[in-house]
Amino acid sequence: MFDQQSINKLILLYIFDKMDVPLQENIIVEMATENNWINYMECKESLADLIKTSFVANISPRSSTPRYTITSDGRECLNHFYTNINSSVRDDITDIIKKNRMTYRKKQDYFSDYYKNADGTYTVVLKIESNTMPLMELKLNIQNRNTAKWIFKNWADKAPQVYEFIQENLVD
């Protein structure tokens, strides 16, 4: 029988396997804790152990925001021991990831922030990142907070169209 820490590691490996894309630490922790699969401290500890044992690896070492993925050793371990995860937890993970895959991807692929400048205007920072590097970063000077806030909130939904527009009009 596996102890809870081992089960937690298997749960994390299962999440990586089902998402099938590299994940930022904050996304994996959010998924595991918000859905009550693992508590925050145990999740952080289990993820660190998986990285240390090379079952999970950072695929973007040069990025300011590392992204982790399951390694072949991690996948082999999961294949041997996934049945030690309660089947209801496995089903829950699978269902939630199917329903929310794009939401989780947007949270890590489309970054936005804003801050007030000394002159009273606002700077909105918008980024699109891939698994290994930034694809685009925009900084916009905006005259008022409401507009800055609107851009900040809507970036995740608008980012693909903005990127496509820039590619079509600037890259040729």
Secondary structure as the mmCIF struct_conf table of DSSP 4:
data_model
#
loop_
_struct_conf.conf_type_id
_struct_conf.id
_struct_conf.beg_label_comp_id
_struct_conf.beg_label_asym_id
_struct_conf.beg_label_seq_id
_struct_conf.end_label_comp_id
_struct_conf.end_label_asym_id
_struct_conf.end_label_seq_id
HELX_RH_AL_P HELX_RH_AL_P1 GLN A 4 MET A 19
BEND BEND1 VAL A 21 VAL A 21
STRN STRN1 LEU A 23 GLN A 24
HELX_RH_AL_P HELX_RH_AL_P2 GLU A 25 GLU A 34
TURN_TY1_P TURN_TY1_P1 ASN A 35 ASN A 36
BEND BEND2 TRP A 37 ILE A 38
HELX_RH_AL_P HELX_RH_AL_P3 TYR A 40 LYS A 52
TURN_TY1_P TURN_TY1_P2 THR A 53 SER A 54
BEND BEND3 PHE A 55 PHE A 55
STRN STRN2 VAL A 56 ASN A 58
BEND BEND4 ILE A 59 ILE A 59
TURN_TY1_P TURN_TY1_P3 PRO A 61 ARG A 62
BEND BEND5 SER A 63 THR A 65
STRN STRN3 ARG A 67 ILE A 70
HELX_RH_AL_P HELX_RH_AL_P4 SER A 72 PHE A 81
HELX_RH_3T_P HELX_RH_3T_P1 TYR A 82 ASN A 84
BEND BEND6 ILE A 85 ILE A 85
HELX_RH_AL_P HELX_RH_AL_P5 SER A 87 ASP A 109
STRN STRN4 TYR A 110 LYS A 116
TURN_TY1_P TURN_TY1_P4 ALA A 118 ASP A 119
BEND BEND7 GLY A 120 GLY A 120
STRN STRN5 TYR A 122 GLU A 129
BEND BEND8 ASN A 131 MET A 133
STRN STRN6 PRO A 134 ILE A 142
BEND BEND9 GLN A 143 ASN A 144
HELX_RH_AL_P HELX_RH_AL_P6 ARG A 145 LEU A 170
#
